[in-house]
């Protein structure tokens, strides 16, 4: 799970994963943080809209299921 820890949208996803007792790893990407945002764009930038890629924005939460390879924005 990629997201900003304080985001209400990420919190909803985290709560759902906890209720379902699904293990997950949170990759925290705070606003203004460069390293993880760059890594996210390199790995998953192709899934973002052209407008988001043009300005270097990311969309959170982003959930990747390693068992199925499914990516959910």
DAURPE-V98602 format. One record per residue. RES is the residue in three letters. BURIAL is # if it has 16 or more other C-alpha atoms within 10 Angstrom, else .. Layout:
<<RES:BURIAL> <RES:BURIAL>>
This chain:
<<UNK:#> <UNK:#> <UNK:#> <UNK:#> <UNK:#> <UNK:.> <UNK:.> <UNK:.> <UNK:.> <UNK:#> <UNK:.> <UNK:.> <UNK:#> <UNK:#> <UNK:.> <UNK:.> <UNK:.> <UNK:.> <UNK:.> <UNK:.> <UNK:.> <UNK:.> <UNK:.> <UNK:.> <UNK:.> <UNK:.> <UNK:.> <UNK:.> <UNK:#> <UNK:.> <UNK:.> <UNK:.> <UNK:.> <UNK:.> <UNK:.> <UNK:#> <UNK:#> <UNK:.> <UNK:.> <UNK:#> <UNK:#> <UNK:.> <UNK:.> <UNK:.> <UNK:#> <UNK:.> <UNK:.> <UNK:#> <UNK:.> <UNK:.> <UNK:.> <UNK:.> <UNK:.> <UNK:.> <UNK:.> <UNK:.> <UNK:.> <UNK:#> <UNK:.> <UNK:#> <UNK:#> <UNK:#> <UNK:#> <UNK:.> <UNK:.> <UNK:.> <UNK:.> <UNK:.> <UNK:.> <UNK:.> <UNK:.> <UNK:.> <UNK:.>>
